[in-house]
């Protein structure tokens, strides 16, 4: 679908939502009122931008008509030509803004906070060390964008690595910044544990889950199996004398989440429920996207985590993102949380694909 068609469709929907909100029965349905109000707020900047764009087009068409009719006064003709050029720039700028707004509208999770899971894969202790490196990189990247991070669960190893870490990133557009990180991350370097100096290849998996609130995901208490136990530190020693750690199993899906970062069992349970809701939301989202793809008889991007997406080569200080063929040679800078160059390139590639494929 072309951009113009999408804009016209958005305006039609905007008017329909306005009409629904004006109906008395909508005001009596709190959930429906909130849902429609949120949709109207998302559509408003698109519709206002489209109306501005059409107004600029009309003004430009009128000026071009005057020029075609012939303006005898050279001074006046020059002013009209300058105004046409000015309108060209305004139209181009507004068109770019509308493209970005439309693409944001195509990603309903763009403004959500996220929960990120990093787990060691092949490579043993070296993979665990890289989990810790990625966690540090993401934490610094989040901080650089004014986002807050909080640990949900982690499993440390004896020499500073992490078998896995689950943490939340809260703030505006967290999902937009982190959504490209889902997949297999491969690292090539000489491990601290390697005496001979040989380069090893290890891998970790990253999952980025958009957060969902309680009103979006209905979890029945009877569907949960909740276990409590003592939190443990590196090497398995107990760090808590009370059973504050919580493990929750969601029976219908089989999802298991755990949290032991807080000393309070209540706080750990609340964090674990956040992770569980995110997992169920992502599960439902992927199921829906698969159904859409089946109906359209084509494939749509779904953040598949089964493939290798990136390689971090320490000897050459090189990072390669295999999805877009991007290679940069500033790995030390990137590992300090400066991911902007990579994220920008991935976002531009996604934009081109979406605008091309509709």
N, C-alpha and C positions, 0 to 999 in steps of 0.2 A: 504494500500500500504506500503510495507516495505521501510526502509530507503534507501537501495541501489537503489531500483526502483525510488524513489523520486529524488535521486541524479542524476541518469542517465537522468531522465526527465528534471531536471533543466539544465543539461549540453546541452541537445538537444535544449531546448528553448533559452539558452544563445547564441548558435551558430546561431539560427534563427534570434534573435534580432540583433546580430552583422551584419548579412547579410542585414536585413531591413534598418539598420542605414547607410549602405554603399550605398544605392540606392539614386539617385539624387532626386527623387520625395519626399522622406522622408524629405530631407533638406528644401524643399519648404513648408512643412506643419509644422508650428511651434508647434502646439498642439501635433501632432503625434511624432515629434522629442523629445519634452519634456517627453512625456509619455514613449517612448521606452528607452530614456536615463536613466530615473528613474528606469525602470525595469532592465536594464542592470546593473546598480549600485547595485541593490538589489541582483541580481543573481551572481555577480562577486565573492564575498567572498565564496559563496557556491561552485561554480565551482572550484575556486583555491584550496579550502580545499579538495575537492574530488580528484583533480589531485594529490595533495600532498599525500593523503591517498593511492591512487593506486600506486604511486611511492614507498612508504614505503612497501606496500604489495609485490611488485615485488622484492625489495631488500631483504626482509625477505625470500621470497620463494627461491631465488638464494642461500642464505646462508644455508638454511635448506637442499637444494639439495647437497651442498658441504659436509655437515655433514653426510648425508645419504650415500654418496659415500665413506666416510671413509677418514678422514684426519690423516695421519700417524704421523705428527709432533704434539706432545701433546701441545706445546706452542701455535702453530697456531690454533689448535682445540679449545683451551681455549679462545683465542681471538674471534674466530667466535661465540662461545657460548655466550660470553659477549655481542657481537654485536646483537645477536638474542634477548637477554633479553632486551637490550636497545630499539630495534625496537618495541618489544612488548609494552613497555611503551609509545612510541611515537604514535603507532597505536591506542592504547586505548584512549590517550589524544585527538588525532585528531578526532576519532570517536565521542567522547563526544561533541567536538566543533561543528562537523557537525550536530549532533542531535539538538543542540541548535539553529544553524543557520536555519535548516529546519523548526523547530517549529516557529521561528520568521517569517519565510517566509509564514507560514500558517496563521499568524496574520498580515494582511496588515496594520492594524491600530496601530501596536506596537509603532512606533516612533512618533505618533501624540500627540499634546497637547489635553487637554480635557476641557469640561465644566461640572461641577458637580452641581446637584440640590439636596438640602436636604430640606425635608418638614415634618412638624409635622403631626403625624397621631393620633392614639388614645392616650388619656392621657392629653389633654388640656394643661395647662400651663407647666406641668412637661415635656411633649413632646417637647414643644418649648424650654425649658431650655436644653434639650438633643441635639436639633438641634444645639444650640450654642456650646455645648461641642464637638460635632462631627466636626463642622466647625473649631474649634480651633485645634483639633487633626489633621485633614487633612492639615491645614495650616502649622503646625509644621513638619509634615511628609514630605510635599513638600519642605519646607525650608531645611530640613536635606539632601535632595537629589539635592540641587541646583536648584530647580524649583521655578518659580515666580507665585504668586497667585494675582488675582485681582477680586474684587467684581463686579458682573454685576447687581444684584438686591437683596435686602433683606427687610424683613418685621419684624422689632423688636417689642417686647412686653414690657410692662411696668416694668418688674422686671429682665430684662437682658436676656430674651429668644429671640428666633427667630421663627416666624411662618414658614418662609422659607428663604433660602439663595441660590443664584445662583452665582457661581464664576468660573473663569477660572484658569486652572493650565497649565502654559506654560513652555516648555523645553523638552529636549531629553528624549524620552521613558516615558513621563508622563502617557500615556494610559496603558503601561505595568505595571506600579506601582499601578494604581488606578482602573483598569478594574474589579477587584474582589469585589469592594465595592457596586455594584448595587444590590439593594434588600431592604428588610425590616430589620431594626435594632431594636432589642427589648432591653429595659433597665429595670432593676429591682433594685429599690432603694427607700429610704425614701425621698419623695419630700421635698423641702424647704417650700412648702406651706402646708405640713401635720403636724398638731399639735400633733397627737396621736402617731407618730413614726411608723406607719404601712408601710410596704414595698408595693409600687405600681408597676405595670407593665405598661409601656408606649411603644409606637413604633413610629419610623420615617421612611420615605422612602428616599432612596438615588438612584439617577440616574447618571450614568457616561456616557457622550456623547463624542465620538471622534470629534475633530474639523475638519471642512472641509473648504477649501478656496473657493473663488469666482469662480475659474475656474472649480471646481468640481460640484457645485450646482448652477444651473441656475434658478434664481428667477426673474420672470417678475414683473415689477412695478405695472401692472394692477391687479396682484394677491394679492396685499397688501392693507390692511386697516390700516392707521397709525393715532393714536390718541395721542395728547399731553395734559399734565395736570401738575399741581403743585406737586412736590415731597413732601411726607409726612414723618414725623418721628414717633417715638413711641407715641401711643395714638391718632394718626391722626392729630397732629398739623402740619401746613405747615412749612417747613424748607426752602422753596424757594419762593420768590415773583414772579418769572417768571415761565412760563410753560415749564420747562426743561425735565420733565419725559416723556418717550415715551412708548407707547403700540402698538405693531404691531400684526395684525391678518393676518395669511396666509390663504386666502380663500379656496384654493383647499384642504388643509389638515385640516383646522380648528385649527391649532396650534396658540397659543397666547403667546407672550413673552413681557416682560416689563423690562425697565431699568430706574432707577432714581438715581443711585449712583453719576453720574457726574453732575456738575452745568451747563454744556453745553448740549443743546438739540442735537447738532450734534454728540457729543461723545456718548451720551446715545443711539442714533439711531444706531451708528456703533456697539456698544456692543450688542444691541438687535438683530441686523442682524447676528452677530456671533452666538448667541444662536439659532436663527431660522435656520441658515444653519446646525448647529450641529443636531438639531431635525429632519430636513428633511433628512439629511444624515443617521442618525440612523434608521429612518422610512424605507428608501429605502433598507438599509442593512438588516434589520429584514425581510422585504418582500422577498428579494433575498434568505436569509438563509432558510426561510420557504418553498420556492419553491424548493430549493436544497434538503431539508429534505423530501419533498413530493416525489420528483423524486427518491430519494434513498430509500424511504419507511422506514426511521428511523428518530430518533430525533438527532439533533445536538445542542450543547450548544449555546445559543443565548443571554446570560446575562438576562434571564427572571427576571423581578423585582416584580413578583407577590408573591414570597415565602419568608418566614422568613429565613434569612441567618445567623444571628448572635445574640447572647444574651450577654449583659453586666450586670453581677450580682455584684452590689457594696458591699452588705453585706459580700460576700465570696471573693471579689476581683478577680472574675473569669470571663474570656471571653471564650465563646464557639462558634466555627464556625460550624454550623450544616451541612454544605455541605460535610465536610471531617471528622467530628467527632473530631475536634481538641479542646482541652480544655487547657488553660493556666491560671496560678494563679498570674499574674502580671499586673492586670488591671490598677492600677495607673500609671505604666510605659507606658503602651500602650496609655492611654489617654493623655500622654505628647507627642504623635507623634511617638512613637517607635513601628511602625507596622511591622517592617521587619520580625520578626519571623512568623507572620501570613501570610504575603504575600509570603514568601519563601515556606511555607508549601502548600499553595494553588497552587503556580506555579509548584511545584514538582508533586502534584497530577494531575494537568492538563497535564503535560509532559508525565506521565505514561499512562494516558488515551489516549492521542493522538497517542503515539507510539504503544499502544496496538490495538487501533481501526483503526489506519491508516487514 
